Amino acid sequence: METRKDIYTAAALETIESTEWDFIGAKTQQHLHSLHSYPARMIPQIPRKAILDYTKEGDLVLDPFAGCGTTLLEAILLGRDVIGVDSNPVACLISNAKIASYTPEDFAILKNFLEQLDHMLLDKNCKPSIPVYKNMEYWFAKDAIEELGKIKSCIYTLPNPCRILALCCLSAIIVRVSYQTSDTKYARKESEYLPGTSVKNFKAKLTSAIAHAEEISTAKRGDAKVLSLDGRRLEGIKDNSVKLIVTSPPYLNAYDYHKYHRHRMQWIDGDVAFARDREIGKHDTFTRKGATPEPYFADMELCFREWYRVLQKGGLCLVVIGDAIVSGQPVAVADTFITQMQKIGMHCERRWIRHLDINKKSFNQQSRIKKEHVILFRKN
């Protein structure tokens, strides 16, 4: 049977095998990029290079699969206006926390909040704000539920954007203090929960977030907004308005973002059904017996048509994507993307193979994905 390696070897005949997009050994967690974990995140060096190469200050950049806001943060720090779109409420929360303009007054409020938090949690009037959903007690210790609920109640006393940053920090620690095995494995592994762990982790995360936000608070920046939308319908984005799209669409049969973030979505009062029903390429769908890749490509073509609509004439689109295996068969995702794009009037300018940094601590050594395609399209 063909392996994923064979897909990339075949594709390489028409691509540039170079290190231009590899960034092996580069630091990928600068400032607010370390705010919140997110599966298969795009490293910041990719949108940074694309934005510098293909846009100028004042141009509008779009990431229609914004994820944890990597493209958005890079764009505003480079003086570009940017729009991020995602159907996952955790993604939207992280992105909003990263792009917010924090003032010295905001930092003073947040630091005072940290100083007063222990006192606030002990106040008899502090009632825990706990979501109600099936099997929550199966996934969390009772003490963890109580602590998270009280922290959440305290967070909701804050004004925005302080509340957004603090809530994002709460979301960031949810999996760590639960019985969920990891951010990319939806399985239960019970362990001893030490009282106070949630409070300790939250305070450490918020302290770090404040420091990183302060680092970039005085930088000149572009305007940004985050839209909670189905990527197949980019409502509210004008025709012919975008100069550059930089994005890494969901990989076919790789992850279930709504599942890995399910507990987080509940704790931030997110719409779980909206995220689940609109997720493209999810692992659960394409591991079913007899699954074929056609539904994924049908969804992506709807996305591509929206990209074509919002792009300016001559506008560019940089896509980072990996190939896949469905029902035991290799799927040349990048080649299919190029065919679909050409059909709607998008010309493939260049394509590269980038090599993932397998020495990174976060890299899954058992993963079949060790290379990705980087494809540059232009609207005719």
C-alpha positions in Angstrom: 0.0 0.0 0.0 1.2 3.5 -0.8 2.4 5.6 2.2 2.1 9.2 2.8 5.7 9.6 1.9 4.9 8.3 -1.6 2.3 11.1 -2.0 4.9 13.8 -1.3 7.5 12.2 -3.5 5.1 12.2 -6.5 4.0 15.8 -5.8 7.6 16.9 -5.5 8.1 16.4 -9.2 6.1 19.6 -9.7 7.1 21.4 -6.6 10.1 23.2 -5.2 11.9 21.1 -2.6 13.6 23.8 -0.6 14.0 25.1 3.0 12.3 28.4 2.2 9.2 27.7 4.4 10.8 25.2 6.8 12.1 27.5 9.6 13.7 24.6 11.4 14.8 25.6 14.9 12.9 28.9 14.8 11.2 30.1 18.0 7.5 29.8 17.5 6.1 30.9 20.9 7.0 34.6 21.0 4.8 37.0 22.9 1.1 36.0 22.7 1.7 33.0 20.4 2.2 31.0 23.6 -1.2 32.1 25.1 -3.2 28.9 24.4 -2.4 25.5 23.0 -4.1 24.5 19.7 -3.7 21.3 17.7 -1.7 21.6 14.4 -1.2 25.3 14.7 0.6 27.1 11.9 3.9 28.5 13.0 4.1 32.4 12.9 7.0 32.5 10.6 4.8 31.4 7.7 2.2 34.2 7.8 4.9 36.7 8.7 7.0 35.8 5.6 3.9 35.8 3.3 2.6 39.1 4.6 6.0 40.8 4.2 6.5 39.3 0.7 3.1 39.9 -0.7 1.5 42.9 1.0 2.2 46.5 2.2 0.9 48.4 5.2 -2.8 49.1 5.0 -3.6 46.0 2.9 -6.3 43.7 4.1 -5.3 40.1 5.0 -7.7 37.3 5.6 -7.4 33.9 7.4 -10.6 32.0 6.8 -9.5 29.3 9.2 -8.1 31.5 11.9 -7.5 28.8 14.5 -5.6 30.3 17.4 -5.0 33.6 15.6 -1.5 33.2 14.4 -2.0 35.0 11.1 -4.1 37.7 12.9 -1.4 38.6 15.4 1.4 38.6 12.8 -0.7 40.8 10.5 -1.5 43.5 13.0 2.1 43.7 14.2 3.2 44.2 10.6 0.7 47.1 10.2 -1.8 45.2 8.1 -5.5 45.1 8.6 -6.8 41.6 9.1 -10.0 39.5 9.4 -10.1 36.1 11.0 -12.9 33.6 10.6 -13.6 30.4 12.5 -16.6 28.4 13.7 -14.9 27.2 16.8 -15.7 29.4 19.8 -12.3 28.5 21.5 -10.5 29.7 18.3 -12.5 32.9 18.3 -11.8 33.5 22.0 -8.0 33.0 21.5 -7.9 35.2 18.4 -9.8 38.0 20.1 -7.5 37.8 23.1 -4.5 38.1 20.9 -5.6 41.0 18.8 -7.1 43.2 21.6 -5.5 46.6 22.2 -4.6 46.6 25.9 -4.0 49.9 27.6 -1.9 50.6 30.7 -5.2 50.9 32.6 -6.1 47.4 31.4 -2.9 46.0 32.7 -3.4 47.7 36.0 -6.9 46.2 36.3 -5.5 42.7 35.4 -2.6 42.9 37.9 -5.0 44.1 40.7 -7.3 41.2 39.8 -4.5 38.8 40.3 -3.6 40.3 43.6 -7.2 40.2 44.8 -8.1 36.8 43.3 -7.5 34.7 46.4 -9.6 37.0 48.5 -12.4 37.1 45.9 -12.5 33.3 45.8 -12.9 33.1 49.6 -15.7 35.6 49.6 -19.0 33.9 50.6 -20.7 35.8 47.9 -18.6 34.2 45.2 -20.9 31.7 43.7 -19.3 29.3 41.2 -20.5 29.6 37.6 -20.5 26.0 36.4 -21.7 24.8 33.0 -24.2 22.0 33.0 -23.5 19.2 30.5 -23.5 15.4 30.4 -20.7 13.5 32.2 -18.8 16.6 33.4 -18.1 14.8 36.8 -16.6 12.0 34.7 -14.0 14.4 33.3 -13.3 16.6 36.3 -12.6 16.2 40.0 -15.2 17.8 42.3 -12.6 20.3 43.6 -11.6 21.2 40.1 -15.2 21.9 39.1 -15.7 24.2 42.2 -12.4 26.1 41.6 -12.9 26.6 37.9 -16.5 27.8 38.5 -15.4 30.4 41.1 -12.6 31.6 38.9 -15.0 32.0 36.1 -17.4 34.0 38.3 -14.5 36.3 39.2 -13.5 36.7 35.6 -17.0 38.0 34.7 -16.5 40.9 37.1 -13.8 42.3 34.7 -14.5 44.7 31.9 -13.4 43.9 28.3 -10.8 43.4 27.0 -9.5 42.3 30.4 -12.3 39.7 30.6 -11.4 38.2 27.2 -7.8 37.7 28.1 -8.6 36.2 31.5 -11.3 33.9 30.1 -8.8 32.8 27.5 -6.3 31.9 30.2 -9.1 29.9 32.0 -9.7 28.0 28.7 -6.0 27.4 28.4 -5.8 25.4 31.6 -9.0 23.4 31.3 -7.5 20.2 29.8 -4.6 20.3 32.2 -6.8 20.2 35.3 -9.2 17.6 33.8 -9.0 13.9 33.3 -8.7 14.3 29.6 -5.5 12.7 28.4 -4.2 15.5 26.3 -5.1 18.3 23.9 -5.1 15.9 21.0 -6.5 12.7 22.7 -10.1 12.6 23.9 -9.7 9.9 26.4 -10.0 9.8 30.2 -7.1 9.1 32.5 -7.9 9.7 36.1 -5.2 11.1 38.4 -5.1 12.7 41.8 -6.3 16.3 41.9 -4.7 18.5 44.5 -7.0 21.2 45.8 -5.9 24.6 44.5 -4.3 23.3 41.3 -6.8 25.2 39.0 -6.2 28.5 40.9 -2.4 28.0 40.8 -2.4 27.2 37.0 -4.8 30.0 36.2 -2.7 32.6 38.1 0.5 31.5 36.4 -1.1 31.5 32.9 -2.6 35.0 33.4 0.6 36.4 34.8 2.5 35.1 31.8 -0.2 36.4 29.4 -0.1 39.9 30.9 3.7 40.0 30.5 3.6 38.9 26.9 0.7 41.3 26.1 2.7 44.2 27.6 5.7 43.4 25.3 3.7 44.3 22.2 1.2 46.8 23.7 3.0 49.9 22.3 3.7 48.5 18.8 2.1 50.2 15.9 -0.6 47.9 14.6 -3.2 47.3 12.0 -6.9 46.8 12.7 -8.3 43.4 13.2 -11.6 41.6 13.7 -12.7 38.1 14.3 -15.9 36.6 12.8 -17.6 33.5 14.1 -18.8 32.0 10.8 -19.0 28.9 8.8 -16.0 29.1 6.5 -18.2 28.2 3.5 -20.1 31.4 3.9 -18.0 34.5 4.6 -20.8 36.8 5.4 -19.9 40.4 6.1 -16.6 40.3 4.1 -16.9 42.5 1.0 -16.3 41.4 -2.6 -12.9 42.2 -4.0 -11.6 43.6 -0.6 -8.8 41.2 0.4 -5.2 41.5 -0.8 -3.9 38.3 0.7 -5.3 35.1 2.2 -2.9 33.2 4.4 -4.4 30.0 5.9 -3.9 26.4 6.8 -7.3 24.7 6.2 -8.3 21.7 8.4 -6.4 18.7 7.3 -8.5 15.8 6.0 -8.9 13.0 8.5 -6.4 14.5 11.0 -8.2 16.1 14.0 -11.6 16.7 15.7 -11.2 20.2 17.0 -14.7 20.3 18.5 -14.0 17.1 20.4 -10.6 18.1 21.8 -12.0 21.5 22.8 -15.4 20.2 24.0 -14.8 20.9 27.7 -13.3 24.3 26.9 -16.3 25.3 24.8 -18.6 24.4 27.7 -16.6 26.4 30.2 -16.5 29.5 28.0 -20.2 29.2 27.2 -19.4 28.5 23.5 -21.8 26.9 21.0 -20.6 23.3 20.8 -23.2 22.3 18.2 -22.3 25.1 15.9 -18.6 24.1 16.0 -19.3 20.4 15.6 -21.7 20.7 12.7 -19.6 23.1 10.7 -16.2 21.5 11.2 -14.6 20.4 7.9 -12.5 17.3 7.5 -13.0 16.0 11.0 -11.3 12.7 11.9 -14.5 11.0 13.2 -16.2 11.4 9.8 -13.4 10.1 7.7 -12.4 7.1 9.8 -15.9 5.5 9.3 -16.1 2.3 7.2 -16.3 3.1 3.5 -15.4 6.8 4.0 -14.3 8.7 0.9 -12.6 12.1 0.6 -15.3 13.6 -1.7 -17.3 15.4 1.1 -14.2 17.2 2.3 -13.4 18.4 -1.2 -17.0 19.5 -1.8 -16.8 21.6 1.4 -13.4 23.0 0.4 -14.7 24.1 -3.0 -17.4 26.1 -1.3 -14.7 27.8 0.8 -12.6 28.4 -2.3 -15.4 30.1 -4.1 -15.8 32.5 -1.2 -12.1 33.2 -1.2 -12.3 34.0 -4.9 -15.2 36.4 -4.2 -13.5 38.4 -1.5 -10.1 38.5 -3.1 -9.1 41.5 -5.2 -8.2 40.9 -8.8 -4.6 39.8 -8.8 -4.9 39.0 -5.1 -2.9 36.2 -3.6 -3.7 33.2 -1.5 -1.1 31.1 0.4 -2.3 27.7 1.5 -0.5 25.3 3.8 -1.9 21.8 3.6 -0.9 18.2 4.1 -1.9 15.1 2.1 -4.0 12.4 3.8 -5.1 8.8 4.0 -8.7 7.8 3.9 -9.9 4.2 4.1 -6.3 3.1 3.8 -5.8 4.9 0.5 -3.5 8.0 0.0 -5.2 11.2 -1.0 -3.3 13.9 -2.8 -5.0 16.8 -1.2 -2.7 19.5 -2.6 -3.1 18.3 -6.2 -6.9 18.3 -5.8 -6.9 21.8 -4.3 -5.0 23.0 -7.3 -7.5 21.5 -9.7 -10.4 22.9 -7.8 -8.8 26.4 -7.6 -8.1 26.4 -11.3 -11.7 25.6 -12.1 -12.9 28.7 -10.3 -10.3 31.1 -11.7 -7.3 30.8 -9.3 -3.9 30.3 -10.9 -1.3 28.2 -9.1 1.8 30.5 -9.1 4.2 28.4 -7.1 4.2 25.4 -4.8 6.8 24.2 -2.3 7.3 21.3 0.0 8.0 22.3 3.6 9.5 19.9 6.2 8.1 19.9 9.7 10.5 20.3 12.6 10.5 16.8 14.1 12.9 17.9 16.9 10.2 20.2 18.4 8.9 18.9 21.7 5.3 19.2 20.5 5.9 17.2 17.3 4.2 13.8 17.3 7.0 11.3 16.4 4.4 8.8 15.4 2.5 11.1 13.1 2.5 10.3 9.4 2.6 14.1 8.6 6.2 15.1 8.4 5.9 17.3 5.2 3.4 19.8 4.0 2.6 21.6 0.8 2.8 25.4 0.6 0.8 26.6 -2.4 0.5 30.2 -3.8 -2.5 31.1 -5.9 -3.4 34.2 -7.7 -6.9 35.4 -8.6 -7.1 35.8 -12.4 
